[in-house]
Structure formats: C-alpha cells, structure tokens
Amino acid sequence: MADEGIRLFTNISLGIEIFVNSLIFALYVGRLAGGRRYMRLRVWSAFILYGAVYALKVTAFTFPGWAAIVFITAVLALFWTFSMKESPQAVIFLAMSEYCLQTGCTLVVQSVYHIVYEKVTPGIYDIEQAYRAVRLMGAGAVALRLILTAVCSFFIGRLIQKRLPRDILWSDLAWLGFMPVIGTIFVNVIYRMLAVVKDGTYFELYEMYPSFLALVPAAVLLSFAGMTASVYICGSMRKLEEERLEGFVRDRQIKELERRIAEENHADEAARRLRHDMRSHLMNLQGLLAKGDYKEAASYIGTAGESLGSSGMGINTGNPVTDVIINDVRAQAKELDIAFRSDFWYEKKDGWNLELFDLGIVVSNLLTNAVEACERCDGDKYISISSRVHGNFYLIEVENSFCGEIKWGDSGLPVSAKRSGNVHGIGLGNVAKAADKYNGSMELGAEGGSFRATVMLQKIR
C-alpha cells in the first residue's frame, strides 16, 4: 500500500506540475510574443504543445529537457511565423528565457529542500512517518518551485513588455540569448554534480561543500539579474536608435521645408515685381484703348493674364510653412487623382505660440500618411484637412480614404506598411512627440473605409 500510495502521489504531483508549468510557459511566451490579435490562440497552442511534450516525456519517452524545449520552440516559431506573422526571434528568446527561469528556480528550491531535509529527517525513525515526511517535503518543493517560477516570470515578463520591442533582430537575439544559455548550462552542470557515484562511493555536492547551499542559489539569481539587465539594455538601445532616427527625419523635414519656403519666397518676390510692372502695363493698355487699337489691347491683356495666373500659392493657410506643405500635397493629390479639400488656417496671434516648424511637422506627416493610404486604394479617393480653435486647444484633423486593415503596435500607433517588423512609422512618432510638447494628444481611428487622425495642441503661456 505504501508503494501504491507513493506511486499515486508521485503521478498526481507530476500531473499538477506539468499543468502549472504549461500554464506559466504559455502565458509568458504567448502573451509577449506578439500583439493582442492572436494572443488567445498563441497561449492555447503553447499550453497544449508544452503539456503534450512533457506528458510524453514522463510517461512514454525518455529525452532531456533541453531537447523538449528546442522542439517546442521550433514548432511554435514556425507555426506563429507563418500563421500569425509573428517574429520568430521573439519566440526563440522567450522560450529560452522561460526554460532558464524554470530550471534555475528548480535548482534554487533544491538547495532549500536539502536544508529542510537535513533538519527534519534525522528525528524520524518510523518508516510510515518517513514516507509522509518525504511526500510532504516533495509537495512543498514542487509548490515552492512553481510559485518562484511564476513570480520570476511575471516580473521579467513585465520588463520585457515595457522595454523590449517585439521585432527582435537576429543581432539582438545573439545578445539577449547569451544569459539564458549561460544560465541553463550552469544549472545543468550543477545538477550533474549534486549526486555522483564514483568507485562505488556516493558523493553529494552539498554534503561535501555546504557553502554551495548559498552560492548556487546566488549564482542562479545573478543569472536572472543578468538576463533582466540584457533586456533593459537592449530595449534602451533600441529606444535611443528610434529617437535618433526620429530626430534625423525631423531635421530632414525641417530642412526641406526651409528649402521650399525659400523657393516660394523667391516666387512671391517675382510676383511682386510683376505686379509692380503692371502699373506701367496698365498705362500702356490705357494708351492703346485711347487710340482705338482694340486688337493690340486684347493681345496685351491675354499675355498679362497668363503671367499673373502662373503666380501665387493657391491655398492660403495663414502662414508660409503650412502654405508650402498643403499646396505641395494638393498638387501631388491632383497628379494621383485624389480629391483634396482644405479648411486649414493657422495665424500666429492671440497668445498662441505654436512653433511653425512643429506645426509643419504635424501637418506634413499626417498628409504624407494620407497620400500613402490613398495610393493603396482603388476607385474614388479623397483627403481632407481642417483645423479649428476650441478654447485653449488647437485641433487639426486629417481624414482620407483607407483600404485594408490596420495592425496596431505596442505604442498605440499603426505598424507601418512600408517596413518589415513590428515598428510603427517614424512620421507618426514625430507627430506624437509634437503633441506631447504642447501638452496635447493624437487620436487615430478607421471606420467605413476612412481613416481619421486628430491632433490636439494646447496653448502654452
């Protein structure tokens, strides 16, 4: 009965352990490997696959844990990459790090179990009582390991969710995977040294070197800290790189605006000279009419009309920066057969101190995205831009035709259709930064074949 009881207890403990391990693994990898759209499918597929592989490992086949996790990682990476377009690098790193956490927590608990065992068992002389004590300590060790794994996975997962982008590059994976691999190798080496039989003599690591009871858990926790630090550093480096790119794009846009404004100023100067010359033209025309030379007068009027018609910006928005941007986009929309409507006006007065180039960055990026969205559509296409003042807020709204489906990134911005990976376009990132600068916000949404972007900028006194 004692053997049957131990066997039943062991099977139940293994079943619970596999179930909880599968749940922790699925929540950690499935939630962090991609966006919200396929999260439930990722969690369930990871849970079922992990549970099935480890159930086979303990019941039908014998293979090492590292082989099981390699197989699970390969299947999930292939399945999620081809069916959900998720990054395989993210799946690989998350599976590696979770396996490191599980094996490391097991080794930490092994030290605790050894201490408790040495304290409890010396005073037990009854065999039944010894069985009960071993079962209780085994159950406690399993429970402690699962709790410790869940806690470590939760906190490291939170850091990954905040700091690490999902579009992990292969170069990032080489950096991020270093600590999980080293930690896993360390754990496996120590496991093989815990109990060794040599020349018929049984040796225990903790019996021979009691200091290892503290050193081994400390080394495991240091490996966890190293993995956490690598995630933090990689995320910080990616953020700095994105900020550098955003700054580069912003500077380039400002220089382009300055160039276009200079061109338009030159054109305006030419137009002013033309209007000045028209005084003499009118005097000449008056003279022709006085002589009755109507044919020559008509020809003169036609020539002057063509000269005047070729000058001027077209749409007046109240300032030279947005004049250039909106008229350029209007000309581009005309070439692409896109209906363009503007009800935009901003004139710097009444205490409003929005920098014109900040305003230009907002308008330019919103209209650029609108043109790109319309280019991907067939049939009738349109772009509309408007602005209004509401109390202490200045609102800019751009609406345009939209086809397809939006994939939202972690930052709340759409994933760019022009770039591979789950990184939003730099343009909208600069719009969001401009809105933050003026204590405002940006709202994006798509409905019924239209995409609308609304930017709110607050008056700063």
PLY file of the C-alpha trace (Angstrom):
ply
format ascii 1.0
element vertex 461
property float x
property float y
property float z
element edge 460
property int vertex1
property int vertex2
end_header
0.00 0.00 0.00
2.85 2.34 0.79
4.35 1.78 -2.67
0.98 2.30 -4.37
0.36 5.42 -2.33
3.76 6.86 -3.20
3.24 6.00 -6.85
-0.21 7.66 -6.91
1.08 10.69 -5.08
4.02 10.97 -7.49
1.75 10.74 -10.55
-0.63 13.37 -9.22
2.27 15.68 -8.35
3.75 15.22 -11.84
0.39 15.95 -13.46
-0.09 19.14 -11.44
3.50 20.18 -12.08
3.18 19.69 -15.87
-0.17 21.54 -15.91
1.13 24.56 -13.99
4.43 24.63 -15.89
2.49 24.57 -19.16
0.29 27.41 -17.97
3.24 29.57 -16.88
5.10 28.88 -20.14
2.03 29.62 -22.28
1.19 32.87 -20.51
4.80 34.06 -20.60
5.60 33.18 -24.22
2.12 33.50 -25.72
1.34 36.92 -24.27
4.70 38.50 -25.01
5.45 37.09 -28.47
3.01 39.30 -30.38
0.09 41.70 -30.31
-3.37 41.23 -28.88
-4.98 39.97 -32.06
-3.85 36.33 -31.82
-2.95 36.29 -28.13
-5.54 33.71 -27.13
-4.54 31.36 -29.94
-0.86 31.72 -29.04
-1.50 30.98 -25.36
-3.63 27.93 -26.07
-1.28 26.48 -28.68
1.74 26.95 -26.37
-0.15 25.41 -23.45
-1.27 22.34 -25.38
2.09 21.73 -27.08
4.15 22.16 -23.90
1.82 19.95 -21.87
1.73 17.22 -24.52
5.52 17.10 -24.97
6.26 16.91 -21.25
3.46 14.39 -20.66
5.11 12.15 -23.26
8.49 12.79 -21.64
7.42 11.41 -18.26
5.15 8.60 -19.50
6.34 7.16 -22.81
9.70 8.51 -23.91
12.98 9.48 -22.32
14.67 12.60 -23.61
16.42 15.55 -21.95
14.57 18.72 -21.04
16.65 20.84 -23.39
15.58 18.66 -26.33
11.94 19.11 -25.34
12.24 22.90 -25.20
14.11 23.02 -28.52
11.32 21.04 -30.18
8.59 23.18 -28.60
10.35 26.39 -29.61
10.85 25.25 -33.21
7.21 24.24 -33.64
5.85 27.44 -32.10
8.24 29.65 -34.08
7.23 28.01 -37.37
3.51 27.95 -36.59
3.28 31.51 -35.31
5.54 32.95 -38.01
3.57 31.51 -40.93
0.04 31.72 -39.48
0.25 34.94 -37.42
3.26 36.73 -38.97
4.96 36.95 -35.58
8.70 37.39 -35.15
10.49 34.02 -34.74
13.30 35.76 -32.86
10.88 36.82 -30.14
9.54 33.27 -29.75
13.05 31.84 -29.52
14.20 34.33 -26.89
11.06 34.00 -24.78
11.20 30.18 -24.80
14.92 30.23 -23.93
14.43 32.67 -21.08
11.43 30.79 -19.63
13.31 27.48 -19.72
16.21 29.19 -17.92
13.78 30.51 -15.30
12.17 27.11 -14.74
15.43 25.17 -14.43
17.05 27.89 -12.33
14.13 28.02 -9.89
14.28 24.22 -9.62
17.93 24.43 -8.58
17.21 27.16 -6.02
14.44 25.05 -4.50
16.77 22.04 -4.47
19.01 23.93 -2.03
16.01 24.76 0.17
14.82 21.15 0.04
18.25 19.89 1.14
18.27 22.22 4.15
14.74 21.21 5.20
15.50 17.52 4.66
18.57 17.71 6.88
16.58 19.44 9.59
13.51 17.16 9.54
14.56 13.59 8.77
17.18 12.92 11.50
14.45 12.78 14.17
12.18 10.34 12.26
12.55 6.60 12.95
9.17 5.21 11.83
9.04 4.17 8.16
5.43 5.35 7.62
6.21 8.66 9.21
9.30 8.96 6.96
7.13 8.30 3.87
4.68 11.02 4.92
7.50 13.47 5.62
9.12 12.82 2.24
5.79 13.24 0.44
5.04 16.49 2.24
8.50 17.88 1.58
8.28 16.81 -2.07
4.90 18.51 -2.46
6.21 21.61 -0.74
9.27 21.69 -3.00
7.09 21.42 -6.11
4.74 24.15 -4.87
7.63 26.44 -3.96
9.30 25.91 -7.33
6.10 26.67 -9.22
5.44 29.80 -7.16
9.01 31.03 -7.57
8.89 30.38 -11.33
5.57 32.21 -11.65
6.85 35.22 -9.68
10.11 35.47 -11.65
8.26 35.02 -14.97
5.77 37.72 -14.02
8.33 40.38 -13.14
10.71 39.65 -16.01
7.72 39.47 -18.36
6.60 42.92 -17.23
10.06 44.28 -18.01
10.06 42.63 -21.44
6.60 44.04 -22.17
7.71 47.58 -21.29
11.26 47.72 -22.56
11.74 45.20 -25.35
10.22 45.61 -28.84
8.64 42.56 -30.40
10.61 42.98 -33.63
13.79 41.49 -32.18
16.56 41.36 -34.76
18.87 38.35 -35.09
21.71 40.50 -33.77
19.51 41.37 -30.76
18.79 37.68 -30.23
22.53 36.88 -30.06
22.89 39.48 -27.29
19.67 38.60 -25.44
20.15 34.84 -25.64
23.61 34.88 -24.07
22.49 34.98 -20.42
19.68 32.37 -20.74
22.08 29.97 -22.46
24.81 30.50 -19.85
22.29 30.16 -17.04
20.85 26.96 -18.47
24.32 25.43 -18.95
25.26 26.34 -15.38
22.11 24.74 -13.99
22.66 21.52 -15.93
26.30 21.29 -14.83
25.37 21.74 -11.15
22.58 19.16 -11.46
25.06 16.57 -12.64
27.26 17.38 -9.65
24.56 17.23 -6.95
24.88 13.47 -6.56
27.81 11.49 -8.02
28.74 7.81 -7.64
32.47 7.19 -8.09
34.24 3.89 -7.42
31.18 2.63 -5.57
31.13 5.66 -3.28
28.16 8.08 -3.21
29.01 11.79 -3.05
26.65 14.73 -2.53
27.76 18.22 -3.54
26.03 19.94 -0.65
27.45 17.44 1.85
30.99 17.95 0.59
30.69 21.72 0.12
27.99 23.19 2.42
28.79 26.70 1.22
27.26 25.76 -2.14
23.84 25.83 -0.45
24.11 29.62 -0.63
26.45 30.04 -3.59
24.35 28.06 -6.08
21.08 29.99 -5.50
23.05 33.25 -5.56
24.60 32.31 -8.91
21.16 31.41 -10.31
19.65 34.69 -9.17
22.61 36.56 -10.65
21.95 34.88 -13.98
18.32 36.07 -13.74
19.59 39.58 -12.98
21.93 39.39 -15.98
19.06 38.34 -18.23
16.98 41.23 -16.89
19.85 43.67 -17.46
20.32 42.46 -21.05
16.62 43.03 -21.75
16.80 46.52 -20.24
19.95 47.44 -22.16
18.66 46.09 -25.46
15.37 47.95 -25.05
17.18 51.17 -24.15
19.49 50.86 -27.15
16.54 50.31 -29.48
14.72 53.31 -28.00
17.79 55.51 -28.46
18.11 54.30 -32.05
14.46 55.11 -32.77
14.83 58.55 -31.19
17.93 59.15 -33.30
16.05 58.16 -36.46
13.06 60.30 -35.50
15.37 63.26 -34.92
17.10 62.65 -38.25
13.78 62.51 -40.11
12.54 65.63 -38.31
15.70 67.59 -39.17
15.47 66.47 -42.78
11.82 67.54 -42.96
12.63 70.94 -41.46
15.45 71.48 -43.97
13.16 70.50 -46.82
10.51 72.94 -45.55
13.10 75.71 -45.31
14.19 75.00 -48.89
10.60 75.03 -50.19
9.78 78.21 -48.29
12.84 79.88 -49.79
11.67 78.80 -53.26
8.19 80.14 -52.67
9.55 83.39 -51.26
11.56 83.76 -54.45
8.43 83.12 -56.48
6.49 85.65 -54.39
9.20 88.21 -54.97
8.93 87.63 -58.70
5.15 88.01 -58.45
5.55 91.28 -56.55
7.85 92.59 -59.25
5.30 91.55 -61.85
2.51 93.38 -60.05
4.72 96.44 -59.78
5.37 96.29 -63.51
1.63 96.01 -64.15
1.27 99.69 -63.35
3.19 100.55 -66.47
1.35 97.81 -68.36
-1.98 99.37 -67.38
-0.80 102.76 -68.57
0.23 101.19 -71.89
-3.13 99.45 -72.12
-4.93 102.70 -71.40
-2.99 104.30 -74.22
-3.91 101.51 -76.67
-7.58 101.81 -75.79
-7.47 105.58 -76.17
-6.08 105.10 -79.72
-8.82 102.58 -80.52
-6.28 99.78 -81.11
-8.55 97.12 -79.58
-6.86 94.11 -81.22
-3.47 95.01 -79.75
-5.10 95.74 -76.38
-6.75 92.28 -76.33
-3.45 90.58 -77.09
-1.75 92.58 -74.35
-4.43 91.59 -71.79
-4.06 87.89 -72.65
-0.29 87.97 -72.14
-0.58 89.75 -68.79
-3.32 87.35 -67.64
-1.13 84.32 -68.32
1.73 85.85 -66.34
-0.49 86.61 -63.37
-2.16 83.19 -63.49
1.17 81.41 -63.11
2.00 83.19 -59.86
0.72 82.63 -56.31
0.49 79.67 -53.95
-3.19 78.77 -54.43
-4.37 77.81 -50.92
-3.66 80.38 -48.22
-3.38 78.92 -44.70
-2.22 81.95 -42.75
1.50 81.15 -42.59
4.24 80.28 -45.12
5.13 76.86 -43.63
1.73 75.21 -43.98
1.14 77.14 -47.25
4.04 75.22 -48.79
3.06 71.84 -47.32
-0.64 71.92 -48.17
-0.16 73.28 -51.68
2.52 70.69 -52.43
0.24 67.89 -51.23
-2.66 69.34 -53.23
-0.51 69.25 -56.38
0.55 65.68 -55.60
-3.06 64.65 -54.98
-4.09 66.13 -58.31
-1.49 64.03 -60.12
-2.72 60.89 -58.32
-6.41 61.67 -59.00
-7.15 62.19 -55.30
-9.82 64.72 -54.33
-8.28 67.26 -51.95
-10.11 69.67 -49.66
-8.56 72.11 -47.20
-10.22 74.09 -44.45
-6.98 74.71 -42.60
-5.94 78.02 -41.06
-3.32 79.00 -38.53
-2.15 82.54 -37.99
0.16 83.22 -35.06
-1.77 85.66 -32.88
-3.91 85.96 -29.74
-1.22 84.47 -27.50
-0.80 81.27 -29.48
2.87 80.40 -29.54
2.97 77.18 -31.54
6.25 76.97 -33.41
5.53 76.97 -37.12
8.01 74.17 -37.83
6.39 71.99 -35.14
3.07 72.67 -36.83
4.67 71.87 -40.17
5.94 68.50 -38.88
2.42 67.58 -37.76
0.69 68.65 -40.98
3.39 67.22 -43.26
3.43 63.75 -41.67
-0.35 63.47 -41.43
-0.79 64.41 -45.08
2.08 62.16 -46.20
0.44 59.19 -44.48
-2.88 60.15 -46.04
-1.42 60.20 -49.55
0.27 56.82 -49.00
-3.00 55.33 -47.73
-4.90 56.64 -50.76
-2.30 55.18 -53.14
-3.18 51.71 -51.85
-6.88 52.22 -52.68
-8.81 51.86 -55.91
-11.77 53.95 -57.05
-12.66 57.35 -55.67
-10.09 58.67 -53.19
-10.04 61.78 -51.07
-8.03 63.71 -48.49
-9.49 66.36 -46.22
-7.64 68.59 -43.75
-9.24 71.05 -41.37
-8.41 72.95 -38.21
-10.24 74.87 -35.52
-9.69 76.53 -32.18
-11.61 75.22 -29.19
-10.87 77.19 -26.05
-7.18 76.76 -25.28
-6.82 73.93 -27.79
-5.96 73.95 -31.46
-7.33 70.92 -33.30
-6.03 69.52 -36.57
-7.98 66.79 -38.34
-6.98 64.83 -41.43
-9.37 62.32 -42.99
-8.62 60.16 -46.00
-9.67 57.08 -47.93
-8.41 53.84 -46.43
-8.35 50.25 -47.65
-7.19 47.12 -45.87
-6.63 46.51 -42.18
-4.67 48.36 -39.52
-2.18 46.48 -37.36
-1.57 48.39 -34.17
1.81 48.37 -32.43
2.60 48.40 -28.71
2.93 52.19 -28.74
-0.67 52.64 -29.91
0.47 53.68 -33.39
-0.22 51.73 -36.57
2.51 49.43 -37.83
3.97 50.93 -40.97
3.14 49.09 -44.18
6.47 50.26 -45.64
8.75 48.50 -43.17
9.25 44.93 -42.09
8.89 44.12 -38.44
6.51 45.47 -35.85
7.78 49.02 -35.70
5.47 51.97 -36.28
6.33 54.58 -38.90
8.70 57.30 -37.73
6.43 60.06 -39.08
3.55 59.40 -36.70
6.05 59.06 -33.87
7.20 62.62 -34.56
3.58 63.80 -34.65
3.01 62.23 -31.23
6.15 63.92 -29.88
4.96 67.30 -31.17
1.58 66.75 -29.49
3.31 65.87 -26.20
5.43 69.02 -26.46
2.27 71.13 -26.36
0.52 69.01 -23.69
-1.79 67.61 -26.33
-2.66 64.25 -27.81
-3.18 62.34 -31.04
-6.15 60.10 -31.77
-6.24 57.65 -34.68
-9.09 55.53 -35.96
-10.51 53.85 -39.04
-14.15 53.20 -39.86
-16.15 52.61 -43.02
-13.28 52.97 -45.47
-11.99 56.18 -43.89
-9.02 56.87 -41.67
-9.08 59.85 -39.34
-6.21 61.43 -37.42
-6.96 64.16 -34.88
-4.16 66.09 -33.20
-4.85 68.41 -30.28
-2.27 71.06 -29.36
-2.66 73.18 -26.25
-1.85 76.86 -25.91
1.27 77.24 -23.75
1.50 80.56 -21.95
0 1
1 2
2 3
3 4
4 5
5 6
6 7
7 8
8 9
9 10
10 11
11 12
12 13
13 14
14 15
15 16
16 17
17 18
18 19
19 20
20 21
21 22
22 23
23 24
24 25
25 26
26 27
27 28
28 29
29 30
30 31
31 32
32 33
33 34
34 35
35 36
36 37
37 38
38 39
39 40
40 41
41 42
42 43
43 44
44 45
45 46
46 47
47 48
48 49
49 50
50 51
51 52
52 53
53 54
54 55
55 56
56 57
57 58
58 59
59 60
60 61
61 62
62 63
63 64
64 65
65 66
66 67
67 68
68 69
69 70
70 71
71 72
72 73
73 74
74 75
75 76
76 77
77 78
78 79
79 80
80 81
81 82
82 83
83 84
84 85
85 86
86 87
87 88
88 89
89 90
90 91
91 92
92 93
93 94
94 95
95 96
96 97
97 98
98 99
99 100
100 101
101 102
102 103
103 104
104 105
105 106
106 107
107 108
108 109
109 110
110 111
111 112
112 113
113 114
114 115
115 116
116 117
117 118
118 119
119 120
120 121
121 122
122 123
123 124
124 125
125 126
126 127
127 128
128 129
129 130
130 131
131 132
132 133
133 134
134 135
135 136
136 137
137 138
138 139
139 140
140 141
141 142
142 143
143 144
144 145
145 146
146 147
147 148
148 149
149 150
150 151
151 152
152 153
153 154
154 155
155 156
156 157
157 158
158 159
159 160
160 161
161 162
162 163
163 164
164 165
165 166
166 167
167 168
168 169
169 170
170 171
171 172
172 173
173 174
174 175
175 176
176 177
177 178
178 179
179 180
180 181
181 182
182 183
183 184
184 185
185 186
186 187
187 188
188 189
189 190
190 191
191 192
192 193
193 194
194 195
195 196
196 197
197 198
198 199
199 200
200 201
201 202
202 203
203 204
204 205
205 206
206 207
207 208
208 209
209 210
210 211
211 212
212 213
213 214
214 215
215 216
216 217
217 218
218 219
219 220
220 221
221 222
222 223
223 224
224 225
225 226
226 227
227 228
228 229
229 230
230 231
231 232
232 233
233 234
234 235
235 236
236 237
237 238
238 239
239 240
240 241
241 242
242 243
243 244
244 245
245 246
246 247
247 248
248 249
249 250
250 251
251 252
252 253
253 254
254 255
255 256
256 257
257 258
258 259
259 260
260 261
261 262
262 263
263 264
264 265
265 266
266 267
267 268
268 269
269 270
270 271
271 272
272 273
273 274
274 275
275 276
276 277
277 278
278 279
279 280
280 281
281 282
282 283
283 284
284 285
285 286
286 287
287 288
288 289
289 290
290 291
291 292
292 293
293 294
294 295
295 296
296 297
297 298
298 299
299 300
300 301
301 302
302 303
303 304
304 305
305 306
306 307
307 308
308 309
309 310
310 311
311 312
312 313
313 314
314 315
315 316
316 317
317 318
318 319
319 320
320 321
321 322
322 323
323 324
324 325
325 326
326 327
327 328
328 329
329 330
330 331
331 332
332 333
333 334
334 335
335 336
336 337
337 338
338 339
339 340
340 341
341 342
342 343
343 344
344 345
345 346
346 347
347 348
348 349
349 350
350 351
351 352
352 353
353 354
354 355
355 356
356 357
357 358
358 359
359 360
360 361
361 362
362 363
363 364
364 365
365 366
366 367
367 368
368 369
369 370
370 371
371 372
372 373
373 374
374 375
375 376
376 377
377 378
378 379
379 380
380 381
381 382
382 383
383 384
384 385
385 386
386 387
387 388
388 389
389 390
390 391
391 392
392 393
393 394
394 395
395 396
396 397
397 398
398 399
399 400
400 401
401 402
402 403
403 404
404 405
405 406
406 407
407 408
408 409
409 410
410 411
411 412
412 413
413 414
414 415
415 416
416 417
417 418
418 419
419 420
420 421
421 422
422 423
423 424
424 425
425 426
426 427
427 428
428 429
429 430
430 431
431 432
432 433
433 434
434 435
435 436
436 437
437 438
438 439
439 440
440 441
441 442
442 443
443 444
444 445
445 446
446 447
447 448
448 449
449 450
450 451
451 452
452 453
453 454
454 455
455 456
456 457
457 458
458 459
459 460
